[in-house]
Amino acid sequence: MEADTTVSHRFEQGVLVIDVHRDPGAAGQAALAAEIGHLVRAHEPVPAVVVLDEQAASRAAVRAVLSAHRMCNRLGVLMSVATHSAPARRQLEANADTGGTRLVVHARADIAVAVAFTAAA
């Protein structure tokens, strides 16, 4: 998996926004989770929003995001997810770690960023 073609990141309103552009596949799931983790650790304690593009909202991407969320819980970093895919949102909500900060899942990235900004303030 090439991080430069699968993942990009930017800052909006003081929130780290990580865009996942394509399905990592089962073979790239761990690498995607690691890439998200590296970005979060590099910018902690800034809250993060992971945006799963339509073509990236796969089972492997959802598992990678859930893994990254567990790492964010350990770091105390607020993480949210945005995706238009209703099945991916349901999978994320049903399988999120409940031992720390709740994973908030949104249908729209702009709303996810605004909520993360407000929660971090």
C-alpha positions as CSV (number, residue, x, y, z in Angstrom):
1,M,0.0,0.0,0.0
2,E,1.3,3.4,-0.9
3,A,0.4,6.0,1.7
4,D,0.6,8.8,-0.8
5,T,-2.2,7.3,-3.0
6,T,-4.4,5.9,-0.3
7,V,-4.2,8.5,2.5
8,S,-3.9,12.2,2.6
9,H,-4.2,14.6,5.5
10,R,-4.9,18.3,6.1
11,F,-6.0,20.6,9.0
12,E,-9.4,22.2,9.2
13,Q,-10.4,24.3,12.2
14,G,-7.5,22.9,14.2
15,V,-8.7,19.3,13.5
16,L,-6.5,16.7,11.8
17,V,-8.5,15.4,8.8
18,I,-7.3,12.1,7.4
19,D,-8.8,11.2,4.0
20,V,-8.8,7.5,3.0
21,H,-9.2,7.5,-0.8
22,R,-9.3,3.8,-1.7
23,D,-9.9,0.4,-0.2
24,P,-6.7,-1.0,1.3
25,G,-7.9,-4.6,0.9
26,A,-7.2,-7.2,3.5
27,A,-3.5,-7.1,2.8
28,G,-3.3,-3.4,3.4
29,Q,-5.5,-3.2,6.4
30,A,-2.7,-3.2,9.0
31,A,-0.7,-0.7,7.0
32,L,-3.7,1.7,6.8
33,A,-4.2,1.4,10.6
34,A,-0.5,2.1,11.1
35,E,-0.6,5.1,8.7
36,I,-3.6,6.6,10.6
37,G,-1.8,5.9,13.9
38,H,1.4,7.6,12.8
39,L,-0.5,10.7,11.7
40,V,-2.5,10.9,15.0
41,R,0.7,10.4,17.1
42,A,2.6,13.0,15.1
43,H,-0.1,15.6,15.8
44,E,-1.5,14.6,19.2
45,P,-3.4,15.9,21.2
46,V,-5.2,17.4,18.1
47,P,-8.5,15.7,17.5
48,A,-8.7,13.6,14.3
49,V,-11.5,12.9,11.8
50,V,-11.0,10.0,9.4
51,V,-12.9,10.4,6.2
52,L,-13.6,7.3,4.2
53,D,-14.3,8.1,0.6
54,E,-17.0,6.1,-1.2
55,Q,-14.5,3.7,-2.8
56,A,-12.6,3.3,0.6
57,A,-15.6,2.3,2.7
58,S,-14.8,-1.4,2.8
59,R,-14.7,-4.0,5.5
60,A,-10.9,-3.8,5.6
61,A,-10.9,0.0,5.9
62,V,-13.5,-0.2,8.7
63,R,-11.4,-2.6,10.6
64,A,-8.3,-0.4,10.1
65,V,-10.3,2.6,11.5
66,L,-11.5,0.6,14.5
67,S,-7.9,-0.4,15.2
68,A,-6.8,3.2,15.0
69,H,-9.6,4.2,17.3
70,R,-8.4,1.8,19.9
71,M,-4.9,3.4,19.7
72,C,-6.5,6.9,19.9
73,N,-8.3,5.8,23.1
74,R,-5.0,4.8,24.6
75,L,-3.5,8.2,23.7
76,G,-6.5,10.1,24.9
77,V,-7.0,11.6,21.4
78,L,-10.6,12.3,20.2
79,M,-11.3,10.5,16.9
80,S,-14.3,10.7,14.7
81,V,-15.2,9.1,11.3
82,A,-17.1,10.4,8.4
83,T,-18.4,8.4,5.5
84,H,-21.4,8.5,3.2
85,S,-21.7,4.7,3.3
86,A,-24.5,3.7,5.6
87,P,-23.3,0.1,5.9
88,A,-19.8,1.3,6.9
89,R,-21.3,3.7,9.5
90,R,-23.3,0.8,10.9
91,Q,-20.2,-1.5,11.1
92,L,-18.2,1.3,12.8
93,E,-20.9,2.0,15.4
94,A,-21.6,-1.7,16.1
95,N,-17.9,-2.6,16.5
96,A,-16.3,0.4,18.1
97,D,-14.4,0.1,21.3
98,T,-16.6,1.2,24.2
99,G,-13.8,1.2,26.8
100,G,-12.7,4.8,26.2
101,T,-13.9,7.8,24.2
102,R,-16.9,6.9,22.1
103,L,-16.3,6.7,18.3
104,V,-18.5,9.3,16.8
105,V,-19.6,8.5,13.2
106,H,-21.0,11.0,10.8
107,A,-22.3,11.0,7.3
108,R,-20.7,14.3,6.4
109,A,-17.0,15.4,6.9
110,D,-17.9,19.0,7.5
111,I,-20.2,18.1,10.4
112,A,-17.5,15.7,11.8
113,V,-14.9,18.5,11.7
114,A,-17.2,21.0,13.3
115,V,-18.2,18.6,16.1
116,A,-14.6,17.6,16.8
117,F,-13.5,21.3,16.9
118,T,-16.3,22.1,19.4
119,A,-15.6,19.0,21.5
120,A,-11.9,19.9,21.7
121,A,-12.4,23.5,22.6
